[in-house]
Structure formats: structure tokens, C-alpha cells
Amino acid sequence: MTYLRNRGIAEARAAVDAHRRDCAARQSALAAQKRRANNNLAGATWEQSISTEMQALATTCESRARELREDLLSVEAELRRLEAEQR
């Protein structure tokens, strides 16, 4: 219980936040690449490729974010259960 109070929940929240920042940075980098695509056929092909990559990244990020949020909820629920047992 002490671990959950002192580190477990904080670490789970930090993992959610770090993941969110990492995904935002990666999406931003892809968006910057997309803006640099030339206005010709090769650029249009590259732009479409980047769009597909952005979509895949968004799906992957959302899936991992969901897992991390579930982990956080699980840790919080475990702490509540342990606290209830002590009463």
C-alpha cells in the first residue's frame, strides 16, 4: 500500500503523461514533414504516405494510451481496496 501511495500511482500517471507527450511530438514531426512535401506528384505521393503513417501512429498511440489508463485505474482501485481493508 505504501508503494502504491508513494510511487505506484505517480509512476502510472507519469507513464500516461509521457506517452501523451511522446505521441504528440511524433505526430507533430510527421505534420512538419507533411508540410514540406512539394506540390508535385512525388510530393503528393510522399504526403499521402505521411498521412497513412500519421493515421497508424494515432491508432497505435490511442491503443497504448488506453492500456496505460487501464493500468492507472487498476493501481488506483488496488489502493482503494487495500485502504478499505485497513478500516
All heavy atoms as an XYZ file, in Angstrom:
683
protein
N       0.825     -1.187      0.000
C       0.000      0.000      0.000
C       0.874      1.259      0.000
O       0.559      2.220     -0.684
C      -0.935     -0.019      1.214
C      -1.959      1.074      1.166
S      -3.366      0.891      2.270
C      -2.615      0.829      3.843
N       1.943      1.205      0.777
C       2.847      2.353      0.829
C       3.437      2.629     -0.555
O       3.523      3.778     -0.981
C       3.974      2.096      1.850
O       3.377      1.885      3.125
C       4.934      3.254      1.923
N       3.836      1.561     -1.235
C       4.384      1.729     -2.585
C       3.345      2.375     -3.497
O       3.679      3.297     -4.260
C       4.834      0.380     -3.166
C       5.149      0.492     -4.627
C       6.357      1.033     -5.046
C       4.227      0.104     -5.588
C       6.642      1.177     -6.393
C       4.508      0.242     -6.941
C       5.713      0.774     -7.335
O       5.992      0.920     -8.667
N       2.123      1.896     -3.458
C       1.081      2.456     -4.318
C       0.875      3.932     -4.037
O       0.752      4.734     -4.966
C      -0.237      1.694     -4.144
C      -0.238      0.247     -4.633
C      -1.568     -0.415     -4.305
C       0.058      0.170     -6.110
N       0.844      4.289     -2.761
C       0.656      5.699     -2.388
C       1.832      6.569     -2.820
O       1.645      7.664     -3.342
C       0.503      5.830     -0.867
C      -0.858      5.555     -0.365
C      -0.928      5.941      1.106
N      -2.171      5.468      1.669
C      -2.263      4.866      2.840
N      -1.194      4.684      3.583
N      -3.432      4.473      3.274
N       3.036      6.078     -2.544
C       4.224      6.901     -2.749
C       4.767      6.891     -4.176
O       5.340      7.886     -4.609
C       5.339      6.471     -1.791
C       4.954      6.729     -0.349
O       4.182      7.626     -0.057
N       5.484      5.926      0.554
N       4.625      5.769     -4.850
C       5.241      5.692     -6.173
C       4.334      5.102     -7.240
O       4.372      5.558     -8.382
C       6.514      4.845     -6.083
C       7.589      5.552     -5.289
C       8.910      4.863     -5.337
N       9.381      4.685     -6.700
C      10.333      3.835     -7.030
N      10.905      3.093     -6.118
N      10.729      3.723     -8.280
N       3.579      4.082     -6.922
C       2.812      3.353     -7.923
C       1.869      4.218     -8.742
O       1.905      4.201     -9.980
N       1.052      4.989     -8.058
C       0.084      5.836     -8.756
C       0.808      6.963     -9.496
O       0.492      7.253    -10.658
C      -0.984      6.367     -7.789
C      -1.874      5.193     -7.346
C      -1.809      7.474     -8.430
C      -2.902      5.522     -6.305
N       1.788      7.564     -8.858
C       2.542      8.645     -9.512
C       3.246      8.136    -10.767
O       3.249      8.804    -11.805
C       3.557      9.241     -8.540
N       3.831      6.954    -10.693
C       4.516      6.391    -11.852
C       3.531      6.043    -12.971
O       3.835      6.249    -14.147
C       5.329      5.168    -11.446
C       6.563      5.535    -10.640
C       7.341      4.327    -10.144
O       6.957      3.174    -10.444
O       8.347      4.544     -9.441
N       2.369      5.534    -12.607
C       1.356      5.209    -13.613
C       0.865      6.484    -14.302
O       0.704      6.515    -15.531
C       0.195      4.450    -12.978
N       0.643      7.527    -13.518
C       0.229      8.814    -14.108
C       1.331      9.389    -14.995
O       1.070      9.929    -16.071
C      -0.126      9.812    -13.010
C      -1.451      9.526    -12.363
C      -1.817     10.568    -11.342
N      -3.098     10.223    -10.741
C      -3.422     10.465     -9.493
N      -2.574     11.101     -8.690
N      -4.604     10.108     -9.030
N       2.572      9.284    -14.538
C       3.702      9.784    -15.324
C       3.824      9.030    -16.643
O       4.145      9.631    -17.676
C       4.996      9.665    -14.522
N       3.552      7.734    -16.626
C       3.612      6.940    -17.858
C       2.553      7.406    -18.851
O       2.825      7.527    -20.049
C       3.441      5.457    -17.543
N       1.358      7.693    -18.354
C       0.287      8.204    -19.220
C       0.708      9.547    -19.823
O       0.589      9.758    -21.042
C      -1.045      8.350    -18.442
C      -2.086      9.097    -19.255
C      -1.575      6.967    -18.030
N       1.210     10.441    -18.988
C       1.623     11.774    -19.454
C       2.790     11.694    -20.439
O       2.794     12.381    -21.462
C       2.001     12.670    -18.277
C       0.797     13.056    -17.434
O      -0.346     12.963    -17.928
O       1.011     13.440    -16.268
N       3.782     10.861    -20.132
C       4.944     10.727    -21.018
C       4.524     10.167    -22.370
O       4.993     10.625    -23.419
C       5.996      9.831    -20.374
N       3.630      9.203    -22.340
C       3.145      8.621    -23.595
C       2.404      9.674    -24.414
O       2.615      9.786    -25.625
C       2.232      7.421    -23.315
C       1.608      6.857    -24.535
N       2.326      6.151    -25.471
C       0.342      6.911    -25.001
C       1.525      5.802    -26.454
N       0.318      6.246    -26.191
N       1.574     10.445    -23.759
C       0.818     11.501    -24.446
C       1.770     12.514    -25.096
O       1.603     12.889    -26.258
C      -0.118     12.197    -23.464
C      -1.033     13.217    -24.113
C      -1.979     13.867    -23.125
N      -2.808     12.883    -22.453
C      -2.895     12.773    -21.120
N      -2.236     13.584    -20.331
N      -3.670     11.854    -20.583
N       2.791     12.937    -24.354
C       3.771     13.890    -24.899
C       4.550     13.286    -26.064
O       4.781     13.944    -27.084
C       4.735     14.348    -23.806
C       4.147     15.362    -22.842
C       5.205     15.957    -21.934
N       6.015     14.959    -21.236
C       5.684     14.389    -20.085
N       4.558     14.720    -19.485
N       6.478     13.496    -19.527
N       4.958     12.026    -25.920
C       5.711     11.357    -26.978
C       4.881     11.249    -28.258
O       5.375     11.549    -29.348
C       6.143      9.967    -26.519
C       6.891      9.214    -27.602
O       7.945      9.715    -28.050
O       6.420      8.129    -28.017
N       3.642     10.860    -28.121
C       2.774     10.741    -29.297
C       2.539     12.104    -29.948
O       2.571     12.215    -31.178
C       1.440     10.091    -28.921
S       1.589      8.313    -28.662
N       2.334     13.110    -29.140
C       2.122     14.456    -29.688
C       3.364     14.928    -30.442
O       3.255     15.505    -31.531
C       1.768     15.433    -28.574
N       4.536     14.660    -29.897
C       5.780     15.065    -30.557
C       5.965     14.315    -31.868
O       6.372     14.911    -32.880
C       6.975     14.823    -29.631
N       5.673     13.030    -31.860
C       5.815     12.242    -33.089
C       4.816     12.690    -34.153
O       5.169     12.792    -35.330
C       5.663     10.758    -32.765
C       6.849     10.242    -31.936
C       6.633      8.891    -31.317
N       6.422      7.871    -32.320
C       5.974      6.653    -32.026
N       5.704      6.329    -30.773
N       5.803      5.758    -32.977
N       3.581     12.981    -33.742
C       2.584     13.474    -34.701
C       3.006     14.834    -35.247
O       2.845     15.119    -36.433
C       1.200     13.576    -34.044
C       0.500     12.253    -33.862
C      -0.069     11.673    -35.142
O       0.204     12.118    -36.246
N      -0.875     10.643    -34.981
N       3.541     15.670    -34.382
C       3.988     16.996    -34.806
C       5.127     16.892    -35.822
O       5.164     17.633    -36.811
C       4.436     17.795    -33.578
O       4.876     19.065    -33.956
N       6.051     15.975    -35.588
C       7.167     15.772    -36.517
C       6.650     15.306    -37.874
O       7.114     15.772    -38.925
C       8.160     14.772    -35.948
N       5.678     14.411    -37.861
C       5.101     13.946    -39.127
C       4.351     15.080    -39.830
O       4.430     15.209    -41.055
C       4.172     12.750    -38.887
C       4.875     11.433    -38.555
C       3.857     10.383    -38.131
C       5.693     10.941    -39.739
N       3.641     15.890    -39.071
C       2.917     17.017    -39.665
C       3.895     18.000    -40.308
O       3.618     18.545    -41.383
C       2.070     17.718    -38.608
N       5.052     18.204    -39.678
C       6.061     19.094    -40.245
C       6.598     18.522    -41.558
O       6.794     19.262    -42.525
C       7.207     19.301    -39.251
N       6.811     17.216    -41.592
C       7.245     16.576    -42.835
C       6.187     16.748    -43.920
O       6.513     17.018    -45.076
C       7.481     15.082    -42.630
C       8.752     14.736    -41.930
C       8.931     13.225    -41.824
O       8.025     12.441    -42.085
N      10.125     12.825    -41.428
N       4.948     16.591    -43.527
C       3.849     16.702    -44.485
C       3.799     18.112    -45.086
O       3.563     18.272    -46.280
C       2.529     16.354    -43.793
C       1.373     16.185    -44.718
C       0.164     15.669    -43.955
C      -1.030     15.604    -44.859
N      -2.200     15.094    -44.163
N       4.045     19.114    -44.260
C       4.044     20.495    -44.762
C       5.173     20.739    -45.752
O       5.066     21.594    -46.629
C       4.138     21.482    -43.594
C       2.845     21.623    -42.809
C       2.918     22.769    -41.814
N       3.957     22.605    -40.812
C       3.813     21.945    -39.661
N       2.653     21.370    -39.375
N       4.803     21.869    -38.801
N       6.267     19.990    -45.616
C       7.414     20.168    -46.511
C       7.249     19.449    -47.852
O       8.073     19.624    -48.741
C       8.689     19.673    -45.836
C       9.173     20.597    -44.734
C      10.572     20.233    -44.271
N      10.706     18.865    -43.799
C      10.580     18.481    -42.526
N      10.291     19.362    -41.601
N      10.746     17.224    -42.187
N       6.205     18.631    -47.978
C       6.001     17.891    -49.225
C       5.828     18.879    -50.377
O       5.094     19.857    -50.277
C       4.776     16.981    -49.102
N       6.539     18.629    -51.438
C       6.464     19.505    -52.605
C       5.103     19.388    -53.274
O       4.426     18.376    -53.169
C       7.554     19.147    -53.618
C       8.930     19.433    -53.089
O       9.115     20.349    -52.299
N       9.905     18.662    -53.518
N       4.763     20.405    -53.995
C       3.476     20.451    -54.663
C       3.603     19.837    -56.061
O       3.376     20.489    -57.071
C       2.970     21.898    -54.738
C       1.479     21.954    -54.842
O       0.797     20.938    -54.735
N       0.952     23.140    -55.074
N       4.011     18.570    -56.114
C       4.102     17.843    -57.376
C       3.705     16.392    -57.117
O       3.332     16.046    -56.000
C       5.514     17.950    -57.975
C       6.588     17.445    -57.029
O       6.354     16.515    -56.262
N       7.759     18.053    -57.070
N       3.797     15.545    -58.120
C       3.351     14.159    -57.957
C       4.151     13.427    -56.887
O       3.582     12.747    -56.035
C       3.441     13.413    -59.289
C       2.969     11.955    -59.264
C       1.525     11.872    -58.768
C       3.096     11.333    -60.636
N       5.467     13.587    -56.901
C       6.296     12.918    -55.891
C       5.947     13.428    -54.494
O       5.840     12.650    -53.542
C       7.774     13.144    -56.183
N       5.755     14.732    -54.398
C       5.376     15.307    -53.109
C       4.017     14.832    -52.655
O       3.801     14.542    -51.475
N       3.087     14.726    -53.598
C       1.743     14.256    -53.256
C       1.784     12.804    -52.781
O       1.090     12.433    -51.830
C       0.823     14.391    -54.460
N       2.623     11.999    -53.418
C       2.776     10.598    -53.002
C       3.383     10.526    -51.610
O       2.927      9.765    -50.755
C       3.656      9.835    -54.013
O       3.054      9.933    -55.300
C       3.819      8.383    -53.624
N       4.402     11.345    -51.374
C       5.043     11.376    -50.058
C       4.055     11.872    -49.001
O       3.987     11.328    -47.898
C       6.281     12.267    -50.117
C       7.114     12.268    -48.866
C       7.466     11.193    -48.105
C       7.701     13.402    -48.236
N       8.240     11.585    -47.039
C       8.409     12.939    -47.104
C       7.715     14.761    -48.532
C       9.102     13.783    -46.256
C       8.425     15.594    -47.680
C       9.109     15.115    -46.565
N       3.281     12.886    -49.345
C       2.291     13.430    -48.422
C       1.268     12.367    -48.039
O       0.897     12.231    -46.879
C       1.598     14.644    -49.038
C       0.635     15.327    -48.102
C      -0.006     16.561    -48.714
O       0.225     16.849    -49.903
O      -0.728     17.238    -47.980
N       0.821     11.575    -49.022
C      -0.137     10.500    -48.740
C       0.487      9.443    -47.833
O      -0.155      8.946    -46.917
C      -0.625      9.856    -50.042
C      -1.624      8.738    -49.818
C      -2.844      9.196    -49.050
O      -3.400     10.245    -49.298
N      -3.264      8.397    -48.082
N       1.748      9.148    -48.083
C       2.452      8.181    -47.244
C       2.537      8.673    -45.801
O       2.333      7.911    -44.855
C       3.858      7.958    -47.807
O       4.617      7.157    -46.949
N       2.831      9.950    -45.640
C       2.916     10.537    -44.294
C       1.542     10.511    -43.628
O       1.423     10.204    -42.439
C       3.482     11.967    -44.346
C       4.937     11.931    -44.811
C       3.380     12.650    -42.982
C       5.512     13.296    -45.143
N       0.502     10.809    -44.387
C      -0.858     10.774    -43.834
C      -1.201      9.375    -43.329
O      -1.781      9.224    -42.245
C      -1.874     11.206    -44.888
O      -1.707     12.562    -45.203
N      -0.818      8.373    -44.091
C      -1.059      6.989    -43.675
C      -0.278      6.669    -42.410
O      -0.798      6.039    -41.486
C      -0.668      6.022    -44.812
O      -1.441      6.334    -45.971
C      -0.892      4.577    -44.416
N       0.966      7.125    -42.365
C       1.803      6.910    -41.175
C       1.207      7.624    -39.961
O       1.199      7.082    -38.847
C       3.220      7.399    -41.446
C       4.208      7.014    -40.381
C       5.634      7.408    -40.733
O       5.913      7.799    -41.879
O       6.484      7.331    -39.820
N       0.696      8.831    -40.163
C       0.075      9.580    -39.066
C      -1.152      8.848    -38.538
O      -1.385      8.790    -37.328
C      -0.300     10.984    -39.526
C       0.885     11.897    -39.758
S       0.425     13.502    -40.422
C      -0.160     14.316    -38.925
N      -1.924      8.290    -39.448
C      -3.126      7.558    -39.047
C      -2.758      6.308    -38.244
O      -3.363      6.020    -37.210
C      -3.908      7.169    -40.298
C      -5.376      7.096    -40.116
C      -6.075      6.986    -41.465
O      -5.489      6.604    -42.481
N      -7.339      7.311    -41.484
N      -1.740      5.582    -38.712
C      -1.283      4.390    -37.998
C      -0.749      4.763    -36.617
O      -1.019      4.074    -35.623
C      -0.215      3.670    -38.814
N      -0.005      5.853    -36.550
C       0.535      6.305    -35.267
C      -0.584      6.683    -34.311
O      -0.545      6.334    -33.128
C       1.485      7.484    -35.473
C       2.093      8.089    -34.206
C       2.928      7.058    -33.456
C       2.930      9.306    -34.552
N      -1.592      7.357    -34.813
C      -2.715      7.752    -33.961
C      -3.407      6.519    -33.385
O      -3.743      6.485    -32.191
C      -3.704      8.598    -34.753
N      -3.583      5.508    -34.207
C      -4.223      4.270    -33.743
C      -3.369      3.582    -32.686
O      -3.873      3.168    -31.636
C      -4.462      3.323    -34.934
O      -5.315      3.982    -35.878
C      -5.102      2.023    -34.489
N      -2.073      3.486    -32.958
C      -1.156      2.847    -32.014
C      -1.092      3.631    -30.702
O      -1.128      3.040    -29.616
C       0.262      2.752    -32.632
O       0.178      1.993    -33.834
C       1.245      2.111    -31.694
N      -1.007      4.938    -30.810
C      -0.944      5.775    -29.611
C      -2.207      5.645    -28.774
O      -2.140      5.548    -27.544
C      -0.703      7.233    -29.995
S       1.002      7.585    -30.455
N      -3.347      5.647    -29.419
C      -4.609      5.536    -28.683
C      -4.716      4.191    -27.984
O      -5.149      4.108    -26.843
C      -5.801      5.756    -29.612
C      -7.135      5.670    -28.918
C      -7.270      6.572    -27.688
O      -6.742      7.692    -27.690
O      -7.903      6.136    -26.695
N      -4.290      3.143    -28.661
C      -4.329      1.811    -28.060
C      -3.441      1.742    -26.816
O      -3.858      1.255    -25.762
C      -3.888      0.775    -29.091
O      -3.838     -0.504    -28.525
N      -2.225      2.246    -26.933
C      -1.306      2.235    -25.795
C      -1.796      3.157    -24.683
O      -1.688      2.826    -23.496
C       0.099      2.650    -26.257
C       1.117      2.661    -25.161
C       1.397      1.271    -24.626
N       2.414      1.356    -23.579
C       2.391      0.652    -22.472
N       1.443     -0.239    -22.270
N       3.328      0.803    -21.574
N      -2.358      4.300    -25.044
C      -2.899      5.223    -24.042
C      -4.027      4.550    -23.258
O      -4.116      4.703    -22.038
C      -3.401      6.503    -24.708
N      -4.855      3.808    -23.965
C      -5.953      3.091    -23.300
C      -5.390      2.079    -22.304
O      -5.854      1.971    -21.174
C      -6.823      2.409    -24.354
C      -8.086      1.826    -23.832
C      -9.042      1.270    -24.901
N      -8.465      0.983    -26.200
C      -8.566      1.775    -27.275
N      -9.207      2.906    -27.205
N      -8.033      1.409    -28.423
N      -4.342      1.340    -22.714
C      -3.710      0.373    -21.811
C      -3.139      1.067    -20.572
O      -3.308      0.577    -19.448
C      -2.572     -0.354    -22.529
C      -3.003     -1.310    -23.593
C      -1.818     -1.868    -24.382
O      -0.648     -1.588    -24.019
O      -2.069     -2.577    -25.369
N      -2.467      2.174    -20.781
C      -1.866      2.898    -19.652
C      -2.924      3.456    -18.710
O      -2.755      3.429    -17.489
C      -0.950      4.014    -20.166
C       0.333      3.552    -20.845
C       1.031      4.711    -21.536
C       1.263      2.876    -19.845
N      -4.030      3.969    -19.275
C      -5.122      4.468    -18.421
C      -5.746      3.327    -17.625
O      -6.069      3.486    -16.441
C      -6.169      5.181    -19.263
C      -5.736      6.561    -19.736
C      -6.879      7.359    -20.363
N      -7.516      6.675    -21.467
C      -7.191      6.822    -22.761
N      -6.210      7.637    -23.095
N      -7.832      6.169    -23.696
N      -5.897      2.164    -18.259
C      -6.438      0.998    -17.552
C      -5.505      0.571    -16.426
O      -5.961      0.205    -15.339
C      -6.683     -0.147    -18.523
C      -7.869      0.082    -19.444
C      -7.983     -0.962    -20.549
O      -7.196     -1.940    -20.554
O      -8.864     -0.795    -21.412
N      -4.195      0.611    -16.689
C      -3.216      0.293    -15.634
C      -3.347      1.266    -14.474
O      -3.330      0.853    -13.308
C      -1.789      0.343    -16.184
C      -1.467     -0.796    -17.133
O      -2.250     -1.764    -17.211
O      -0.423     -0.702    -17.810
N      -3.477      2.553    -14.779
C      -3.631      3.567    -13.738
C      -4.899      3.309    -12.924
O      -4.868      3.321    -11.693
C      -3.673      4.975    -14.347
C      -3.991      6.125    -13.389
C      -2.987      6.187    -12.248
C      -4.043      7.438    -14.156
N      -5.994      3.049    -13.609
C      -7.246      2.763    -12.896
C      -7.124      1.523    -12.026
O      -7.636      1.486    -10.906
C      -8.399      2.599    -13.895
C      -8.830      3.862    -14.629
C      -9.871      3.524    -15.692
C      -9.356      4.903    -13.665
N      -6.409      0.531    -12.503
C      -6.198     -0.697    -11.739
C      -5.382     -0.428    -10.473
O      -5.718     -0.925     -9.388
C      -5.493     -1.725    -12.621
O      -5.197     -2.885    -11.896
N      -4.332      0.368    -10.606
C      -3.492      0.702     -9.444
C      -4.303      1.515     -8.434
O      -4.237      1.270     -7.222
C      -2.224      1.460     -9.901
C      -1.463      2.037     -8.725
C      -1.334      0.552    -10.730
N      -5.078      2.460     -8.930
C      -5.916      3.263     -8.025
C      -6.958      2.390     -7.323
O      -7.196      2.543     -6.115
C      -6.596      4.390     -8.802
C      -5.644      5.469     -9.256
C      -6.280      6.487    -10.186
O      -7.284      6.183    -10.856
O      -5.751      7.621    -10.237
N      -7.550      1.469     -8.051
C      -8.546      0.570     -7.458
C      -7.905     -0.334     -6.415
O      -8.495     -0.587     -5.355
C      -9.216     -0.259     -8.547
N      -6.707     -0.806     -6.698
C      -5.998     -1.650     -5.735
C      -5.698     -0.879     -4.453
O      -5.876     -1.397     -3.346
C      -4.704     -2.183     -6.352
C      -3.869     -3.027     -5.419
C      -4.489     -4.352     -5.033
O      -5.519     -4.747     -5.616
O      -3.958     -4.999     -4.122
N      -5.298      0.362     -4.570
C      -5.040      1.176     -3.388
C      -6.327      1.377     -2.594
O      -6.328      1.245     -1.366
C      -4.435      2.528     -3.774
C      -4.163      3.488     -2.611
C      -3.216      2.862     -1.588
C      -3.605      4.802     -3.131
N      -7.408      1.680     -3.262
C      -8.701      1.856     -2.558
C      -9.099      0.558     -1.835
O      -9.565      0.589     -0.699
C      -9.799      2.270     -3.532
C      -9.728      3.731     -3.934
C     -10.982      4.170     -4.679
N     -11.258      3.378     -5.866
C     -10.754      3.623     -7.080
N      -9.929      4.638     -7.263
N     -11.073      2.853     -8.100
N      -8.876     -0.584     -2.498
C      -9.222     -1.877     -1.888
C      -8.391     -2.106     -0.635
O      -8.917     -2.496      0.421
C      -9.005     -2.997     -2.892
C      -9.454     -4.376     -2.385
C      -9.061     -5.479     -3.338
N      -7.624     -5.669     -3.449
C      -6.875     -6.287     -2.527
N      -7.407     -6.727     -1.408
N      -5.576     -6.428     -2.699
N      -7.110     -1.843     -0.734
C      -6.229     -2.043      0.428
C      -6.582     -1.087      1.568
O      -6.563     -1.476      2.735
C      -4.772     -1.846      0.012
C      -4.192     -2.933     -0.902
C      -2.822     -2.517     -1.419
C      -4.121     -4.270     -0.182
N      -6.904      0.145      1.232
C      -7.292      1.118      2.257
C      -8.595      0.690      2.925
O      -8.756      0.828      4.146
C      -7.432      2.499      1.648
C      -6.108      3.121      1.275
C      -6.234      4.424      0.498
O      -7.285      4.667     -0.132
O      -5.262      5.193      0.533
N      -9.529      0.153      2.153
C     -10.810     -0.291      2.704
C     -10.595     -1.484      3.651
O     -11.278     -1.605      4.674
C     -11.771     -0.673      1.591
N      -9.654     -2.337      3.310
C      -9.366     -3.497      4.175
C      -8.777     -3.078      5.506
O      -8.958     -3.758      6.510
C      -8.387     -4.443      3.475
C      -8.989     -5.250      2.381
C      -7.978     -6.159      1.697
O      -6.791     -6.176      2.110
O      -8.367     -6.845      0.734
N      -8.080     -1.963      5.535
C      -7.443     -1.498      6.778
C      -8.445     -0.858      7.733
O      -8.153     -0.727      8.908
C      -6.345     -0.505      6.473
C      -5.049     -1.160      6.113
C      -3.892     -0.192      6.211
O      -4.073      1.020      6.036
N      -2.713     -0.711      6.490
N      -9.569     -0.454      7.232
C     -10.545      0.225      8.091
C     -11.271     -0.720      8.968
O     -11.452     -1.780      9.004
C     -11.566      1.000      7.231
C     -10.899      2.158      6.548
C     -11.873      2.916      5.707
N     -11.112      3.784      4.831
C     -11.512      4.194      3.640
N     -12.673      3.808      3.176
N     -10.784      4.972      2.925
